Amino acid sequence: MDVISKENAVILFQGDSITDANRDRGFLQNHFIGQSYVFLIAAKLATDYAEKNPQFINRGISGNRVSDLYARWNEDAFSLQPDAISILIGVNDAWRTMSEEPSGVTDRFERAYRHLLEETKEVLPNTRLILCEPFILQGSATEGKWDEWQKLVGKYQGIVRRLAEEFGTVFVPLQDALDEAAKRAEPTYWLYDGVHPSGAGHEVIARRWLEVVEKSGLV
C-alpha cells in the first residue's frame, strides 16, 4: 500500500529526544517539526509528493520511554488518525536501567511496546506501522558501562525486530548503518554522546528510513 500517494496522507513520528529535536509545542507544531531525521524525511517526501499534500507530524517527547508513549497514545496517536506511524524508542528505557533510577527498577520495554502495538492494531487497523531499531555508539553517555549498554540495547533491538515480524510492520534497522558510519569518522561525529545524533547522524537515520520504507511499498 503506497501511503504517500494517498491525498492528504498523515505520517506521524513518535519517540523521545532523538525524534523530538526541539519541535514546536504550540500552534505551529505541525509545521516546525524539529531538527531531527523527521525534518529530513518530511522535507524530501513533501517535495517529491507535493501534489498529494502529505502531512508530517512529530510528537516525539524528550525523555520518553515506551511506557510514556503508551500513556499518551490517545492524544498523540489515535486522535490524529494517521495513515502511518513511525516509532523510534528505547534508549531512555535503557538509560533509566543503566543509571539505576527508580523508574528503571523493572524493565517494561517489551510489555509496554506490545500493549502499544496491540491497541494500535485494534483502534487503527488500517494504519501502517514502522518500527525503528534503537541504537547506540560509544560516547560520554555509554562508554562507562559500554558492555552493559551493548547487551541491554542489543536485547531491545531483538525485541523490536521480533515485534515487527509478529505484528506485520515495517522494520528499519539502524545500528548497522551507524556502525558503518563510525568506520568513516569517530562515533561521536554521528552520535555526539553515544546516544543523540548530530546533523550527520540524523542524515544517516533518514537515509536508511527512506531506503527501507520505499522498498516496503509505503512510499
Buried (B, 14 or more C-beta within 10 A) or exposed (E): EEBBEBEEBBBBBBBBBBBBBEBEEEEEBBEBBBBBBBBBBBEBBBEEBEEBEBBBBBBBBBEBBBBBBBBEBEEBBBEBEBBBBBBBBBBBBBBBBBEEEEBBEEBBBBEBBBBBBEBBBEEBEEBBBBBBBBBBBBBEBBBEEBEEBBEBBEBBBEBBBEBBEEBEBBBBBBBEBBEEBBEEEEBBBBBBBBBBBBEBBBBBBBBBBBEBBEEBEBB
